[in-house]
Amino acid sequence: MPEIFRFFGFSFFFYSREHEPIHIHVEGNGGYAIFDLADNVFILREKANIKTTDMKKIKSVIDENADIIIKRWNDYFNN
């Protein structure tokens, strides 16, 4: 499970046997979320047990690091 980074007690990662579209999993503090890439923007697909304040932080981290997430996905799955 390649972890891309960790912020605010949350792990941002994808699984080694993933599927399209490009997406990122976020887990921590007893909750999780999944964001899919659509039209060059990560959109929330699913979430459970994450506070609204934490979701804002998570979304900000994803938006600010979208290029890194996409590059890591492509490097991992297109080699």
PyMOL commands that set and color helices and strands:
alter all, ss='L'
color gray80, all
select helices_A, chain A and resi 52-64+66-77
alter helices_A, ss='H'
color red, helices_A
select strands_A, chain A and resi 3-7+10-13+23-28+31-38+41-48
alter strands_A, ss='S'
color yellow, strands_A
deselect
rebuild
show_as cartoon
